[in-house]
Amino acid sequence: MAGLFGSLSNSVKALTAQSRAVETAGRNLANVNNPNYARQRVVFGDRGTVQTTMGPQSLGIEARMVEQLRDRMLDQQTTREISLTASIETRQASLEKAQAALGQSISRAQDSGATNSSSGGQGISESLTDFFTAFQSFAARPTDTGERQTLLQKAEILADRVRITDGRLGQLQTDLTDGINEDVASVNRTLTTIAGLNGQIGRLEMNYPGAAVDLRDQRQALLEELATKMSFETRASAGSPGQIEVFTLDGLGGEIRLLDRAVVSGPVTFAGSTLSAGTPATTVALTGGSIGGAREIRDVAVQDLRDRIDALASQMVGSVNLAYNPTGATGNFFLASGTAAASIALVSGLTSTTLKASDGGPAGDNTIAAAVAMLASQIFSVVGGDDIDGTFTQFFTKAVTDLGQELSSTNSRLADQQSIENIVRGQRDAVSGVSMDEEMADLLKYQRSYQASSRVITVIDELLDTLINRTAV
Protein backbone atom coordinates (compact mmCIF):
# COMPACT_ATOMS: atom_id res chain seq x y z
CA MET A 1 0.00 0.00 0.00
CA ALA A 2 1.70 3.14 -1.26
CA GLY A 3 1.18 6.75 -0.38
CA LEU A 4 0.12 8.63 2.73
CA PHE A 5 -2.72 6.27 3.57
CA GLY A 6 -0.33 3.32 3.45
CA SER A 7 2.14 5.13 5.69
CA LEU A 8 -0.67 6.02 8.08
CA SER A 9 -1.72 2.37 8.28
CA ASN A 10 1.85 1.26 8.96
CA SER A 11 2.26 3.87 11.67
CA VAL A 12 -0.90 2.68 13.42
CA LYS A 13 0.48 -0.86 13.39
CA ALA A 14 3.73 0.43 14.85
CA LEU A 15 1.79 2.19 17.63
CA THR A 16 -0.02 -1.04 18.44
CA ALA A 17 3.24 -3.04 18.52
CA GLN A 18 5.05 -0.52 20.73
CA SER A 19 2.02 -0.30 23.02
CA ARG A 20 2.17 -4.08 23.46
CA ALA A 21 5.87 -3.80 24.28
CA VAL A 22 5.19 -1.11 26.92
CA GLU A 23 2.54 -3.34 28.50
CA THR A 24 4.96 -6.27 28.62
CA ALA A 25 7.72 -4.20 30.21
CA GLY A 26 5.21 -2.98 32.79
CA ARG A 27 4.17 -6.55 33.54
CA ASN A 28 7.81 -7.52 34.03
CA LEU A 29 8.35 -4.64 36.46
CA ALA A 30 5.19 -5.55 38.37
CA ASN A 31 6.55 -9.08 38.90
CA VAL A 32 10.10 -8.10 39.83
CA ASN A 33 9.68 -9.70 43.29
CA ASN A 34 7.73 -12.74 42.09
CA PRO A 35 10.13 -15.74 42.27
CA ASN A 36 7.86 -17.85 40.05
CA TYR A 37 7.75 -15.34 37.20
CA ALA A 38 9.89 -15.57 34.09
CA ARG A 39 10.39 -12.30 32.28
CA GLN A 40 8.62 -11.81 28.97
CA ARG A 41 9.62 -10.12 25.76
CA VAL A 42 7.65 -8.99 22.72
CA VAL A 43 8.80 -10.48 19.45
CA PHE A 44 8.49 -7.96 16.63
CA GLY A 45 8.17 -8.96 13.00
CA ASP A 46 7.35 -7.57 9.57
CA ARG A 47 3.84 -8.21 8.26
CA GLY A 48 5.20 -8.90 4.81
CA THR A 49 5.82 -7.14 1.54
CA VAL A 50 3.53 -6.29 -1.37
CA GLN A 51 4.30 -5.24 -4.90
CA THR A 52 3.18 -1.73 -5.74
CA THR A 53 3.61 0.61 -8.68
CA MET A 54 6.52 2.06 -6.74
CA GLY A 55 8.06 -1.35 -6.21
CA PRO A 56 8.00 -3.71 -3.21
CA GLN A 57 6.63 -2.06 -0.06
CA SER A 58 6.45 -3.26 3.56
CA LEU A 59 3.09 -3.87 5.22
CA GLY A 60 4.49 -2.60 8.49
CA ILE A 61 5.64 -4.01 11.81
CA GLU A 62 3.60 -6.11 14.24
CA ALA A 63 3.99 -7.67 17.69
CA ARG A 64 3.90 -11.30 16.68
CA MET A 65 3.92 -12.85 20.12
CA VAL A 66 5.03 -12.48 23.73
CA GLU A 67 7.70 -15.04 24.49
CA GLN A 68 8.85 -16.25 27.88
CA LEU A 69 12.58 -16.16 28.55
CA ARG A 70 13.14 -19.57 30.07
CA ASP A 71 16.00 -22.04 29.75
CA ARG A 72 14.47 -25.50 30.05
CA MET A 73 17.78 -27.05 31.04
CA LEU A 74 18.29 -24.55 33.87
CA ASP A 75 14.69 -25.08 35.03
CA GLN A 76 15.27 -28.83 35.22
CA GLN A 77 18.59 -28.41 36.99
CA THR A 78 17.02 -26.04 39.51
CA THR A 79 14.25 -28.55 40.17
CA ARG A 80 16.80 -31.31 40.82
CA GLU A 81 18.77 -29.15 43.25
CA ILE A 82 15.58 -28.16 45.08
CA SER A 83 14.78 -31.84 45.52
CA LEU A 84 18.23 -32.64 46.94
CA THR A 85 18.11 -29.67 49.30
CA ALA A 86 14.68 -30.67 50.60
CA SER A 87 15.91 -34.20 51.28
CA ILE A 88 18.94 -33.03 53.28
CA GLU A 89 16.88 -30.43 55.17
CA THR A 90 14.46 -33.16 56.22
CA ARG A 91 17.35 -35.36 57.31
CA GLN A 92 18.84 -32.53 59.35
CA ALA A 93 15.56 -31.69 61.09
CA SER A 94 14.87 -35.36 61.85
CA LEU A 95 18.36 -35.99 63.24
CA GLU A 96 18.03 -32.95 65.49
CA LYS A 97 14.75 -34.34 66.80
CA ALA A 98 16.39 -37.73 67.40
CA GLN A 99 19.20 -36.06 69.33
CA ALA A 100 16.65 -34.16 71.40
CA ALA A 101 14.80 -37.43 72.08
CA LEU A 102 18.01 -38.86 73.56
CA GLY A 103 18.36 -35.96 75.96
CA GLN A 104 22.04 -35.94 75.01
CA SER A 105 24.29 -33.75 72.87
CA ILE A 106 27.84 -34.08 71.67
CA SER A 107 30.47 -32.14 73.62
CA ARG A 108 32.73 -30.24 71.24
CA ALA A 109 35.15 -29.29 74.03
CA GLN A 110 36.19 -32.79 74.95
CA ASP A 111 36.27 -36.30 73.56
CA SER A 112 34.44 -37.92 76.42
CA GLY A 113 31.28 -38.28 74.35
CA ALA A 114 27.77 -37.81 75.65
CA THR A 115 26.97 -34.88 77.88
CA ASN A 116 23.85 -33.22 79.16
CA SER A 117 21.69 -31.62 76.56
CA SER A 118 21.63 -27.89 76.27
CA SER A 119 18.21 -27.84 77.90
CA GLY A 120 19.77 -29.11 81.11
CA GLY A 121 18.03 -32.52 81.04
CA GLN A 122 19.64 -35.79 82.05
CA GLY A 123 20.03 -38.70 79.67
CA ILE A 124 20.79 -42.39 79.74
CA SER A 125 24.55 -41.82 79.95
CA GLU A 126 24.27 -39.92 83.24
CA SER A 127 21.74 -42.42 84.58
CA LEU A 128 24.15 -45.30 83.85
CA THR A 129 26.90 -43.53 85.78
CA ASP A 130 24.57 -42.74 88.68
CA PHE A 131 23.31 -46.32 88.77
CA PHE A 132 26.75 -47.94 89.07
CA THR A 133 27.98 -45.22 91.44
CA ALA A 134 25.00 -45.99 93.69
CA PHE A 135 25.93 -49.70 93.65
CA GLN A 136 29.52 -48.81 94.59
CA SER A 137 28.24 -46.75 97.52
CA PHE A 138 25.92 -49.59 98.48
CA ALA A 139 28.84 -52.05 98.39
CA ALA A 140 30.83 -49.73 100.64
CA ARG A 141 27.92 -49.42 103.14
CA PRO A 142 25.68 -52.42 102.59
CA THR A 143 23.68 -51.92 105.78
CA ASP A 144 22.96 -48.23 105.23
CA THR A 145 19.25 -47.73 104.58
CA GLY A 146 19.88 -44.40 102.82
CA GLU A 147 22.27 -46.02 100.36
CA ARG A 148 19.71 -48.72 99.64
CA GLN A 149 16.99 -46.17 98.98
CA THR A 150 19.30 -44.10 96.79
CA LEU A 151 20.26 -47.18 94.77
CA LEU A 152 16.65 -48.12 94.09
CA GLN A 153 15.88 -44.55 93.13
CA LYS A 154 18.78 -44.41 90.65
CA ALA A 155 17.79 -47.80 89.24
CA GLU A 156 14.21 -46.65 88.70
CA ILE A 157 15.45 -43.49 87.03
CA LEU A 158 17.70 -45.50 84.69
CA ALA A 159 14.92 -47.88 83.66
CA ASP A 160 12.49 -45.00 83.27
CA ARG A 161 14.86 -43.02 81.06
CA VAL A 162 15.58 -46.00 78.85
CA ARG A 163 11.84 -46.55 78.37
CA ILE A 164 11.11 -42.86 77.79
CA THR A 165 13.96 -42.49 75.30
CA ASP A 166 12.78 -45.49 73.33
CA GLY A 167 9.24 -44.11 73.41
CA ARG A 168 10.39 -40.74 72.13
CA LEU A 169 12.30 -42.34 69.28
CA GLY A 170 9.30 -44.52 68.47
CA GLN A 171 7.06 -41.45 68.42
CA LEU A 172 9.56 -39.72 66.13
CA GLN A 173 9.26 -42.63 63.71
CA THR A 174 5.47 -42.33 63.87
CA ASP A 175 5.68 -38.58 63.25
CA LEU A 176 7.96 -39.15 60.26
CA THR A 177 5.50 -41.69 58.88
CA ASP A 178 2.64 -39.21 59.29
CA GLY A 179 4.74 -36.56 57.55
CA ILE A 180 5.44 -38.91 54.65
CA ASN A 181 1.72 -39.68 54.28
CA GLU A 182 0.93 -35.96 54.23
CA ASP A 183 3.62 -35.36 51.62
CA VAL A 184 2.29 -38.20 49.47
CA ALA A 185 -1.19 -36.67 49.58
CA SER A 186 0.33 -33.30 48.61
CA VAL A 187 2.20 -34.95 45.71
CA ASN A 188 -1.02 -36.41 44.31
CA ARG A 189 -2.83 -33.07 44.59
CA THR A 190 0.06 -31.28 42.89
CA LEU A 191 0.20 -33.83 40.05
CA THR A 192 -3.53 -33.38 39.47
CA THR A 193 -3.13 -29.60 39.30
CA ILE A 194 -0.17 -29.88 36.92
CA ALA A 195 -2.21 -32.20 34.72
CA GLY A 196 -4.97 -29.57 34.54
CA LEU A 197 -2.47 -26.86 33.61
CA ASN A 198 -0.95 -29.16 31.00
CA GLY A 199 -4.34 -29.53 29.37
CA GLN A 200 -4.98 -25.78 29.36
CA ILE A 201 -1.54 -25.04 27.92
CA GLY A 202 -2.07 -27.63 25.20
CA ARG A 203 -5.37 -26.08 24.15
CA LEU A 204 -4.10 -22.49 24.20
CA GLU A 205 -0.87 -23.27 22.35
CA MET A 206 -2.38 -25.50 19.69
CA ASN A 207 -2.24 -22.62 17.22
CA TYR A 208 0.05 -20.28 19.15
CA PRO A 209 3.07 -22.20 20.49
CA GLY A 210 4.60 -20.67 23.62
CA ALA A 211 1.73 -18.22 24.13
CA ALA A 212 0.46 -19.53 27.50
CA VAL A 213 3.23 -17.78 29.43
CA ASP A 214 1.34 -17.27 32.69
CA LEU A 215 0.20 -20.90 32.78
CA ARG A 216 3.78 -22.02 32.17
CA ASP A 217 4.89 -19.94 35.17
CA GLN A 218 2.25 -21.60 37.33
CA ARG A 219 3.27 -25.06 36.14
CA GLN A 220 6.96 -24.46 36.83
CA ALA A 221 6.12 -23.23 40.33
CA LEU A 222 4.15 -26.42 40.96
CA LEU A 223 6.99 -28.57 39.61
CA GLU A 224 9.36 -26.92 42.08
CA GLU A 225 6.85 -27.49 44.87
CA LEU A 226 6.63 -31.14 43.81
CA ALA A 227 10.43 -31.35 43.87
CA THR A 228 10.47 -30.53 47.58
CA LYS A 229 8.54 -33.79 48.15
CA MET A 230 10.17 -36.24 45.73
CA SER A 231 12.69 -36.58 42.91
CA PHE A 232 11.46 -36.74 39.30
CA GLU A 233 12.31 -35.72 35.75
CA THR A 234 10.31 -33.98 33.02
CA ARG A 235 10.37 -33.91 29.24
CA ALA A 236 8.33 -32.35 26.47
CA SER A 237 5.45 -34.51 25.30
CA ALA A 238 5.94 -35.43 21.64
CA GLY A 239 3.24 -34.05 19.41
CA SER A 240 1.56 -32.07 22.19
CA PRO A 241 2.56 -28.39 22.07
CA GLY A 242 3.58 -27.00 25.45
CA GLN A 243 2.70 -30.14 27.41
CA ILE A 244 5.13 -32.25 29.44
CA GLU A 245 5.53 -35.72 30.88
CA VAL A 246 6.62 -36.24 34.49
CA PHE A 247 8.35 -39.47 35.49
CA THR A 248 10.50 -40.92 38.26
CA LEU A 249 12.73 -43.99 38.44
CA ASP A 250 12.61 -47.45 39.98
CA GLY A 251 15.53 -49.25 41.59
CA LEU A 252 16.89 -50.42 38.22
CA GLY A 253 16.70 -47.01 36.60
CA GLY A 254 13.50 -47.75 34.71
CA GLU A 255 10.98 -44.98 34.18
CA ILE A 256 7.77 -44.78 36.21
CA ARG A 257 5.39 -42.35 34.55
CA LEU A 258 3.63 -40.03 36.98
CA LEU A 259 1.92 -37.76 34.49
CA ASP A 260 1.41 -37.83 30.72
CA ARG A 261 0.08 -34.55 29.36
CA ALA A 262 -3.28 -34.04 31.13
CA VAL A 263 -3.50 -37.54 32.63
CA VAL A 264 -2.10 -38.65 36.02
CA SER A 265 -0.73 -42.17 35.56
CA GLY A 266 -1.86 -43.73 38.82
CA PRO A 267 -1.53 -42.13 42.27
CA VAL A 268 1.61 -42.17 44.42
CA THR A 269 1.09 -44.42 47.45
CA PHE A 270 3.07 -45.22 50.60
CA ALA A 271 2.73 -48.45 52.54
CA GLY A 272 5.09 -49.25 55.40
CA SER A 273 8.43 -48.47 53.85
CA THR A 274 7.52 -48.74 50.16
CA LEU A 275 6.68 -45.80 47.94
CA SER A 276 4.89 -46.82 44.75
CA ALA A 277 3.63 -44.95 41.71
CA GLY A 278 2.48 -45.44 38.14
CA THR A 279 0.27 -48.01 36.45
CA PRO A 280 0.87 -50.76 37.34
CA ALA A 281 2.11 -49.64 40.76
CA THR A 282 5.93 -49.84 40.86
CA THR A 283 8.31 -49.23 43.74
CA VAL A 284 10.00 -45.83 43.47
CA ALA A 285 13.70 -45.32 44.23
CA LEU A 286 13.87 -41.73 45.46
CA THR A 287 17.07 -39.71 45.30
CA GLY A 288 15.67 -36.52 46.79
CA GLY A 289 12.71 -34.76 48.35
CA SER A 290 11.36 -34.72 51.88
CA ILE A 291 9.73 -38.13 51.44
CA GLY A 292 13.04 -39.82 50.68
CA GLY A 293 14.87 -37.98 53.46
CA ALA A 294 12.24 -38.77 56.10
CA ARG A 295 11.98 -42.43 55.10
CA GLU A 296 15.76 -42.91 55.23
CA ILE A 297 16.10 -41.34 58.69
CA ARG A 298 13.11 -43.26 60.02
CA ASP A 299 14.21 -46.66 58.73
CA VAL A 300 17.98 -46.32 59.13
CA ALA A 301 19.25 -43.73 61.62
CA VAL A 302 16.42 -43.76 64.16
CA GLN A 303 15.83 -47.49 63.91
CA ASP A 304 19.55 -48.17 64.36
CA LEU A 305 19.50 -45.99 67.47
CA ARG A 306 16.50 -47.87 68.88
CA ASP A 307 18.19 -51.19 68.13
CA ARG A 308 21.29 -50.06 70.04
CA ILE A 309 19.25 -48.98 73.05
CA ASP A 310 17.44 -52.34 72.94
CA ALA A 311 20.83 -54.08 72.96
CA LEU A 312 21.95 -51.94 75.89
CA ALA A 313 18.80 -52.79 77.84
CA SER A 314 19.14 -56.50 77.07
CA GLN A 315 22.77 -56.55 78.17
CA MET A 316 21.96 -54.54 81.29
CA VAL A 317 19.15 -56.85 82.38
CA GLY A 318 21.11 -60.02 81.66
CA SER A 319 24.40 -58.93 83.25
CA VAL A 320 22.94 -57.27 86.36
CA ASN A 321 20.57 -60.17 87.02
CA LEU A 322 23.41 -62.68 86.63
CA ALA A 323 25.59 -60.76 89.10
CA TYR A 324 22.71 -60.09 91.48
CA ASN A 325 21.31 -63.62 91.37
CA PRO A 326 24.24 -65.88 90.39
CA THR A 327 22.50 -69.07 91.49
CA GLY A 328 19.18 -68.19 89.85
CA ALA A 329 17.33 -69.02 93.04
CA THR A 330 17.05 -65.85 95.11
CA GLY A 331 15.37 -63.35 92.79
CA ASN A 332 16.45 -60.92 90.09
CA PHE A 333 17.08 -57.20 90.20
CA PHE A 334 15.53 -56.37 86.81
CA LEU A 335 12.42 -57.99 85.39
CA ALA A 336 13.76 -60.98 83.45
CA SER A 337 11.23 -60.53 80.64
CA GLY A 338 12.05 -56.83 80.22
CA THR A 339 15.02 -57.28 77.90
CA ALA A 340 13.89 -54.57 75.47
CA ALA A 341 14.19 -50.83 76.00
CA ALA A 342 10.41 -50.45 76.03
CA SER A 343 9.93 -53.00 78.83
CA ILE A 344 12.98 -52.73 81.11
CA ALA A 345 11.86 -52.47 84.75
CA LEU A 346 12.82 -53.49 88.27
CA VAL A 347 11.18 -56.63 89.62
CA SER A 348 8.05 -55.90 91.61
CA GLY A 349 8.41 -55.97 95.34
CA LEU A 350 12.06 -54.90 95.38
CA THR A 351 12.47 -52.53 98.31
CA SER A 352 15.25 -51.19 100.48
CA THR A 353 14.51 -54.07 102.84
CA THR A 354 14.56 -56.87 100.27
CA LEU A 355 17.52 -55.43 98.35
CA LYS A 356 20.48 -57.72 98.95
CA ALA A 357 24.18 -56.94 99.16
CA SER A 358 25.17 -60.60 99.35
CA ASP A 359 23.63 -63.98 98.79
CA GLY A 360 22.96 -64.94 102.43
CA GLY A 361 26.30 -63.79 103.82
CA PRO A 362 26.82 -62.17 107.22
CA ALA A 363 25.97 -58.51 107.89
CA GLY A 364 28.39 -56.32 106.02
CA ASP A 365 28.96 -58.87 103.26
CA ASN A 366 28.92 -56.96 99.91
CA THR A 367 29.72 -59.74 97.48
CA ILE A 368 26.73 -59.18 95.20
CA ALA A 369 26.76 -55.39 95.43
CA ALA A 370 30.44 -55.32 94.50
CA ALA A 371 29.88 -57.74 91.62
CA VAL A 372 27.17 -55.50 90.14
CA ALA A 373 29.30 -52.39 90.68
CA MET A 374 32.17 -54.02 88.78
CA LEU A 375 29.94 -54.32 85.70
CA ALA A 376 30.52 -50.60 85.13
CA SER A 377 34.02 -51.33 83.85
CA GLN A 378 33.39 -54.73 82.28
CA ILE A 379 34.11 -54.88 78.55
CA PHE A 380 31.56 -56.85 76.56
CA SER A 381 31.94 -58.29 73.08
CA VAL A 382 29.36 -59.24 70.48
CA VAL A 383 31.81 -61.81 69.14
CA GLY A 384 31.83 -63.40 72.57
CA GLY A 385 28.04 -63.70 72.58
CA ASP A 386 27.17 -60.41 74.29
CA ASP A 387 24.66 -57.88 73.02
CA ILE A 388 27.07 -54.93 73.00
CA ASP A 389 30.72 -54.08 72.42
CA GLY A 390 32.71 -52.23 75.13
CA THR A 391 31.43 -51.05 78.48
CA PHE A 392 27.85 -49.88 78.98
CA THR A 393 28.90 -46.24 78.94
CA GLN A 394 31.22 -46.67 75.96
CA PHE A 395 28.54 -48.44 73.97
CA PHE A 396 25.90 -45.81 74.59
CA THR A 397 28.37 -42.96 74.13
CA LYS A 398 29.31 -44.35 70.73
CA ALA A 399 25.64 -44.52 69.73
CA VAL A 400 25.17 -40.86 70.67
CA THR A 401 28.47 -39.85 69.08
CA ASP A 402 27.61 -41.63 65.82
CA LEU A 403 24.31 -39.76 65.73
CA GLY A 404 26.10 -36.48 66.40
CA GLN A 405 28.64 -37.16 63.68
CA GLU A 406 25.87 -37.96 61.22
CA LEU A 407 24.12 -34.71 62.14
CA SER A 408 27.38 -32.78 61.74
CA SER A 409 27.97 -34.40 58.34
CA THR A 410 24.41 -33.59 57.31
CA ASN A 411 24.87 -29.96 58.34
CA SER A 412 27.97 -29.73 56.14
CA ARG A 413 26.19 -31.41 53.23
CA LEU A 414 23.26 -29.03 53.60
CA ALA A 415 25.53 -25.97 53.53
CA ASP A 416 27.23 -27.27 50.38
CA GLN A 417 23.93 -28.18 48.73
CA GLN A 418 22.36 -24.80 49.50
CA SER A 419 25.38 -23.13 47.94
CA ILE A 420 24.99 -25.23 44.78
CA GLU A 421 21.27 -24.51 44.62
CA ASN A 422 21.92 -20.78 44.97
CA ILE A 423 24.45 -20.92 42.13
CA VAL A 424 21.98 -22.72 39.84
CA ARG A 425 19.18 -20.33 40.80
CA GLY A 426 21.50 -17.43 40.04
CA GLN A 427 22.23 -18.83 36.60
CA ARG A 428 18.52 -19.24 35.93
CA ASP A 429 17.71 -15.76 37.23
CA ALA A 430 20.29 -14.35 34.82
CA VAL A 431 18.09 -15.73 32.04
CA SER A 432 14.57 -15.62 33.48
CA GLY A 433 14.75 -13.09 36.29
CA VAL A 434 13.48 -9.55 35.96
CA SER A 435 16.15 -6.83 36.02
CA MET A 436 14.87 -3.43 37.11
CA ASP A 437 17.59 -1.62 35.16
CA GLU A 438 16.99 -3.58 31.98
CA GLU A 439 13.23 -3.21 32.12
CA MET A 440 13.44 0.54 32.80
CA ALA A 441 15.76 0.91 29.80
CA ASP A 442 13.35 -1.12 27.64
CA LEU A 443 10.40 0.88 28.92
CA LEU A 444 12.12 4.13 27.93
CA LYS A 445 13.01 2.68 24.52
CA TYR A 446 9.44 1.55 23.83
CA GLN A 447 8.09 4.88 25.07
CA ARG A 448 10.32 6.76 22.64
CA SER A 449 9.32 4.41 19.83
CA TYR A 450 5.65 4.97 20.62
CA GLN A 451 6.19 8.72 20.66
CA ALA A 452 8.04 8.54 17.34
CA SER A 453 5.21 6.56 15.73
CA SER A 454 2.72 9.05 17.10
CA ARG A 455 4.75 11.87 15.63
CA VAL A 456 4.75 10.17 12.23
CA ILE A 457 0.95 9.92 12.39
CA THR A 458 0.74 13.59 13.30
CA VAL A 459 2.89 14.53 10.32
CA ILE A 460 0.85 12.35 7.96
CA ASP A 461 -2.35 13.86 9.34
CA GLU A 462 -1.00 17.32 8.60
CA LEU A 463 -0.02 16.28 5.08
CA LEU A 464 -3.46 14.79 4.46
CA ASP A 465 -5.08 17.96 5.79
CA THR A 466 -2.98 20.01 3.40
CA LEU A 467 -3.80 17.64 0.53
CA ILE A 468 -7.54 17.50 1.15
CA ASN A 469 -8.47 20.86 2.65
CA ARG A 470 -5.87 23.29 1.42
CA THR A 471 -5.15 22.26 -2.14
CA ALA A 472 -7.13 24.32 -4.62
CA VAL A 473 -9.23 22.45 -7.11
PyMOL commands that set and color helices and strands:
alter all, ss='L'
color gray80, all
select helices_A, chain A and resi 3-30+72-102+124-140+145-204+213-227+289-324+367-377+392-432+436-469
alter helices_A, ss='H'
color red, helices_A
select strands_A, chain A and resi 40-46+49-52+55-58+61-68+104-106+114-116+233-236+244-249+255-260+263-264+269-271+274-277+282-283
alter strands_A, ss='S'
color yellow, strands_A
deselect
rebuild
show_as cartoon
